[in-house]
Amino acid sequence: MPHEVIMPALGMAQDTGQILAWHKKPGEAVSAGDVLFEVETDKAAMEVEASAPGYLTDVTAEAGSDVPVGQVIALICETPEGSGSASSRQDAKEVPAASDEPSEIEGREVIMPTLGMAQDTGLLVRWLKQPGEAVSADDVLFEVETDKSTVEVNAGHDGYIAALLAEAGEEVPVGQTIAVISAGKPEAPIARSAGPAALPSAPASVETPPAEEAALPVKAAPAPTAEFRSRGEPQTGGRILASPKARRLALERGLDLERLVEAGHAQPFHVKDLEALKALPPKAQAGVAAVPGRHLTAEIAEDGFTDFTAWAAGSAGLTDAGALLAGLAGASLGNLPVRVAVEGLGTRQVYTVSSTLLGQVSKAEPDPAPDLCVRDLRFSRIGAVRLGAGDCPALSITRAASGLCLTLECTGDHLSADAAVSLLSNFAGRMEQPLRHLL
């Protein structure tokens, strides 16, 4: 059966994406994970990978064209000849059912975002806002989980919750409308499940025909239940939160996720947590205290780094923003030289920071593992991060209502409590006033 290649959603307020270049030609064989094309929005550019093996066929969009989010732009088929059905599939998707009634609710759509290259769906963990409630663009609207992470997603628009079109616990295709934010307070806000009878995502206005209302009645939005509490609250007496991939691998390897709960690891669990599970002492020694994880946040009122990158490029010829981030982070960690990985939307580069001089930061090979990781999420719609500690301490940069929010995640094995506080404090100071780094 052909696998559809769609234009992904890279942000909550994104309607279209521009195809920068195709990396595979029609009829060419592809493997899962191969880069198919590059796409750019007004905030980011990233590579999109194939999520299934086969042959790239039925390409309907050329490089340079703007494509609506969710539109099918190619197929991955079992043969290089293709099926010739991409256009007909898209035509069928773009034609909504006719309706004789005017739209009852109009507003800005909120879609299920793409948080990973091979992601087809996202698990809606819980809503943070209720129908009819006022929201601002920077308010956290919901939590979504993929097989790699759980993140909080901002509303993206100011207004009122006019409709919630999916329930907590449902798997929703990326690009599908799951909420509508109206400019005025709605008289009768809607809350319903995402299913075959859910409202179409293409139109800007949302309507519930009378026949559908009879089949799927409107109901109050569900309050968050105990099984969808935040990651930092272990639940030894209820359901264990874990990604589908982590559950499958744990079952195949005979691993008990309950042991991560007992050890105090943050939920939901993901594939990387299985390494921590395998490293736990045998059951007979389970009474040995586990090394606690550390999760620290700091907010700075001003984003001094953006202006600093422009100054560094014009005055000193330092045009690699990733190298500048690595230099600031490495100096904040101390004990130079250190290796710092800088990750963006679909990108990763490791740098060697050998001194406090930013001009001496150099690119390095991926191996061995870095001493520190910096996740630059300033150009995403992610408002908060809780991914858990990996192989090294991780600093995540997200936008706050004003300025930046900095998050440090590590374990006690990575950094002592004093060292973690010192690292985050030093990095916050350098991001707010980068020129201080040069003094």
N, C-alpha and C positions, 0 to 999 in steps of 0.2 A: 504494500500500500504506500503511495507517495507520501512523503513528509513535507509539510508546508514550511517555507522560509518566509517569515513576516518581518515587517519593519518594526523593530523593538521600541519600547517606550523607555527613554533614558531619564525622564524627569516627569514630575507631576503635572506641570503646565505645558508639556510638549504635545503639539498636534501633529507635527510632521518631522521628518528627518531627511537630510540630504545624503545621498550615496556619493561618497568621495571616490571610491574605486572598488572594482571587483578583483578579488585575488584568485578566483577560479573562473574558468571559461565554461560556457554551456557544453555539456557532454563530457566534461572532465570528471574523473573519479575523485571522490572526497572521502575522508574518514571523519568519524566523530571527533571534534576538537580542532579540525582544520579551520583556518580563517577563511571565511567566504567573502566578506566585503567590509569596508570601513564606512561608518555612518557618522554624521556630524549634526549636532543641534546648536542652538545659540549659546550653549554653555560647555559642551564637551564633545570630544571625538573619540570613538572607540572602535575596536575590531569586533566583528560578530562571527562566532564560530558555528560550524555545523554541529547539530545535535544528534545526527544519525549518519551512518555510512551509506554510500550509494553513488549516484551520478547527479551532477547539477544540471537541471533541465528547466525548460519553460520560464526562462528569465524574462520578466516583463518590465523591468525598470533599468535604465542606463545610468552610468556614472554621471553625476552632476544634476540628476533629477531630484526634486522634492517629493517625498512619498508620505501619505498619511500613515500615522501609527496604526498598526494592526493589519495593514494591507498585505496580501500575499504577493511577493515579488519574485518567487522562484519555487521550484519543487526539487526534492531529492528523491530520485526514483531508482528502481532496481536495474534499469537498463539506460544506456546513454541516449536512446531515442526520445525518452520522456513520454508524457501522457497527453500533452497538448491541452491540458485542462486547467492550467493556472488562471487564465483569463476568465473562463466560465465560472470557476470557483469564486474568484473575486467579485464578478458581477453578481453572483448569487448572494454574496455577503453584503454588497453595497446597497442592495435594493430592500429597504425596510417594508414591512407590511403596511398596506394602505390603511388609513384611518379617517373616518368622517368627523371625528370629534377634535376640537382644538386642544393643544397641549395644556395640561393642567399645571405643570411645573416647568419652569424654565430656569436655567442657570448654567454654571460652569461645571463641566464633568471632572470627576476624579477617577483615574484609571488605576488598575493593578499594575505597578511599575515592574520593569525588568531589573532584577538585582544580580543577575548572572547571565553569562553568554549562552549557556545551554538550558536556560530556564524557560519552560512552557507555561507553568502555573506558579502561583504563590499561595501559601496557606494563610488565610486571614485569621490571625490569632485572637485579636479583640479590637473593638472600637473604643476609642477614648472620648468620643463625643456622641451625643444622643440627637435624634431627630428634633428639629426646631431650635436647637441650641446655636448661639452665635459663636463664630470662629474667626480667627485671623489667619492670614497666610502662613504664619510661623507656628501656629498651634499644632501639636501632634494629633493627628486624626485617627490613626490606627497603627497596629503592629502587624507585620507580615513576616512569614518564615519561608525560606527556601531550604534546599538541602545543605546550604553552607552557612547561613546566618539568619539571625532574627533582628530586624531593624524597626525603628519608629519612623513613620512617614508623615510629613507635614501636610496640611490641607492644601497649601499652594494658592489659595484665594481667600479674600475676606468676604464675609456674608453670613448666611444661616444654613444649617443642615436641612435641605429640602427633602432628600431621599437617601436612604442607605439600602443598597441593592445587593447586599450579600450578608450572610450571617457568620458570626465567629465559628471557626472550625471548618469552613468550606474551602475547597481548592478552587481558585478562580483563575482563568486564563489571563496571561499578561495582555495588557491593552484593553481589557474589558472594563466598561464603566461600572464602578461599585458605589459611587456616591454622586450626589448633585448638590452644589452649593449655590444658593440663590442670593440675589442682592437684597431682597426684602424678606421679612419674616414670613414663612409659609403658614397658611391657615390650617392645612391638613398634611403635615409631613408624612412621608412614606418610609416604612421599613419592611423589607422582604428578603427572601432567599434568592441566591443566584442560581438559576436553573434554566431549563429550556424555555420557560415562560418569562424569564427575566427580560427587562427592557433592553432594546437594542442600544449598542454603544455608539453608533455612528451619528445620530442626530444630536444637535446641541440642546434640544429640549426633550424632556422626558415625559412619557405619557403611559398611563395604564388603562387600556381599553376595558370597558365594563365586563366583557366576557372573561378576560384574564382575571379580573378582580374576583369574579365568582369562583374561578377555579383555584386561585391562590390568594386568599384574603390578606389584606394589609393587617399588620400586627405591630405591636410596640417593639422597639429595638431591644434585643436581649442585653441584659446587664452582664458584665464580665463574670464568668463563673470561676470557681476555685481552680479548675483545670487550666485556665488561661491567665494565671497570675504572672507577675513579672519574673524574669530569669533569676533574680537574686533571692527568690523564696523557694527553697527546696520543699518538695511535697512527698514525704515518705508515706503518707496515708492515702494518696490518690494517684491519678494518672501521672506518669512520668512524661514530661515534654521532651520530644526528640524528633529530629527530622526523619522523614521516611527512609532516606539512605542510611542514616546512622542506625535506625532500628533493624534494617535488613542486614547490614554488615555485622551488627552485634549478634543477631540470631545465627548467621552463618558461622561466626567464629566462637560461638558458645560463651559470649560475654554477658554479664548481668549489669544492666544499666542502674539497677537499684544501688549498686556499690558506689557509683558516682554521687548519688543522692546522699548516701551515708557519709561520704567523704567531704560533703559540703560544696561540691562543684555547682556552678550556676547553671540553671536550666533556661531554655531548652538545650539539649545536647546535640552535637554535630559530629561529623566524621572525625575531626581532629581530636575530639574528646575521647575517642576510643583508644588513642595512644596513652592518654593519662589513665584510662581504665586498666589497660594492660600493665601499666607501671605500678599499680597499687600493690601493696604487700599481699601475700596469701591470706585467705579468709581467717586463718587462725591468728594472724597478726593484725586483724582489722582494727583492734583497739588502739593501735599506734596513731597518734594525732597526725592528720594530713597537713601538708604545708598550705596555709591559707592563700587564696588569691587576693590580689589587690586591684581595686577599681577606683581611680581618683579622677576628678574633673576640676577644671578651672575655666573661668570665663574672663576674657579681656575685653575692655570697652571699645578698643579700636583695633582695626586690622592694619597694622603697620607694615606687614609683609608685602602686600600688593604694591604699595608705592615704592617700597624698597627694591623690589625686583626691577621696576622701571628705572630707578636711579642706578642700580648696579649695572644694568645693561648699557645705559647711556654713558656713565662715567667711567666704568672699569671694564666694560666689554664682557661682563659675566652674564651670559644670556640663558644659561641652564638653570631654571627655577628649581628643579629637583636637586641640583647640586647645592644651591643656597639653603634649601630646607635641610638637606643632610648635614651641611656645615653647622647650622644653628643647633640642630638636634644633637649632633656628635659632641659639640662643645658643651652642651648642657649635661650630657652624660659624663663627660670627663674621661680620664684614663686613656688619653689618645696614644696611639692611633686606634680607631674603631671603624667597623664596617656598618654602614647604615643603608637599609633598603627603603626606597621611597615608592609607594604604591599609589596609583591614581585609578581612574575609571578604565580598567582593562590594560593598565600599564604597570611595569615594575622595573626598577633600575637600582642596582647596588652601587654604592659609592664608598671610597676609602677616605676617611677624614683623618689626616695625619697631623694637622696642626690647627690652630685657631684662625689661620688665614684662609678666607673663603676661596681665594684664587688657587689654593693648593688642593682643593677637593677634586678627586679624580674618579672616573668610572671604574668599576671593578667587575670581575666575573661573579656569577651567581653563587658559586661555591667557594669556600665553605659558608655555613650559615652566618647571617649578619648578627651583630651585637644588639641592634636596635632597628625597629621598623617604624616608619612614619606613613600613616594613611592620610593622603590629602583628599578629603571629601568636601572641599569648599564649594565645588561646582556641581554638587549633587543636591537632591532634596532631602537627604538624610539629616535629621535633626538631633539624633542621639545615637550613641554606639555602645553596645555591650556584646562583643564578640568572644570574650574570654581570652585568657592568655594563650599564646602560641609557643613557638620555640624560643622566643626572645621577647623582651618588653616591647610594647606597641603604643605609639602616640598617634591618636586620631584627631584630625582637624575638621570641624564642622562649623557651619555658620550659625550664629546665635541671632537673637532679635536685633542686637547691635554688637558689632565686633565678632569675636570668634569664641567657640567652645572647644577646649582641649581636653582630651580624655587619655589617661594612662592606664593600661592594663598589663599586669605582670603577675608573677607568682613570687612567693617568699624566697624561692630558690634563685630567681633572677635578681631581685633587689630587696634589700632590707627596707623597713618602713621609712627610716630616715632618708635612705638613698632615693626611694620613690618620690617622697615629698620634694626633695632637693631637685631631682630631674624635672618634675613637672613645673615647679616654681621657676627654675632657670629658663626653661623653654618658653613659658608664658611671658616672662620678661623680654626675652629676645624676639618673640613674635610681635609683641606690642611695640617695642622700640628696637628694631634690628640694628640701627646704627650704634647702639650701646655695645654690640658685639665687636665693633671695630675699635673701640676705645681701649 
